[in-house]
Structures are given as C-alpha cells and as structure tokens.
C-alpha cells in the first residue's frame, strides 16, 4: 500500500475528474485552487485502500485499475460494488465524519487521486464558496444513493411478501416514524 503524496502532473487527470459529480459546477478559477490540493497514491493488487472502521482520510477517485468495495462482519461478506476508472468513493464517510463502513480492496494495480480531509478543511477556511459547492455536490450524490437504497428496500419488500412486510416494519422502526 502506498502513502499518498501531492499530485504533481495534473494534465492526465483533469478531464477525468471534471466529469465526476462532486466537481460539478467548478469554475476554471476554482480548478486552480483544487488541483494543487489533490494527492496521488498507488496500490498493488490485493492492497486495502482503506478498511472498515478506519477513520476516513480522503475522497478517492480511481484513475486506473479496479477497486472492490466489500461490506463484511463476522458472519457475512458482501461484495457491495466494483469500481472502475473515473469513479469516486469514500466521500460518504468523509462527509459524515464517520468511520468507513466498507473495506476498499485493489482488484488490480491502481492509481488513485485523492482530496484529503485536510485539503477540504483548508478550502473551508480559504474559499467557502468552493467548499460549499463541493459539499453540496457530495450531498446530492448521497441523496441519489439513498434513493437507490430506498428502491432496493421496496423491491425486497415486494419480492418477499409477508416476510418482507415484517422487514419493512423493522426498517421503519429503525428509521423512526417520520419519513
């Protein structure tokens, strides 16, 4: 596993990261602020980029390779998602200021571009408008994921009949009575 170091050459990543939703609406002037704050890390096949229950350090953008997000506990391991170049991950934990809920494993040798928690705090202090734009974009991405989760829960309830209805009641109990 590699430690992150400052990204020195921006040209190979500019087009890729400009397409990522969390950077939507960033102006040319704001890119001049963001790019020098990016880090780069390399990971070998099988390396953990981060592990469940670790403190988040970055928002990760996969430049090359493949990453698998794995949700696991003592009894069950679930492949949550496979990621390819241009995909972003880790933003949920970083924004929520919560430990990672999944483990990210390099399925191939990977190059990852990251925006660190430290860089985000600097942006908050020096360019609140840019910080707010990035956080609003992350919030939109989280809302999209929540809608997907809601749809998966509804699908589960519909396909599991009475058993699913009990699960649905349990879920509403976990979320509280207000929706």
Secondary structure, DSSP 8 states (H G I E B T S, - for coil): ----EE----HHHHHHHHTSGGGTT--HHHHHHHGGGEEEEEE-TT-EEE-TTS---EEEEEEES-EEEEEE-SS-EEEEEEE-TT-EESHHHHHHT---SSEEEESS-EEEEEEEHHHHHHHHHH-HHHHHHHHHHHHHHHHHHHHHHHHHHHHHHHHSHHHHHHHHHHHHHHH-S--
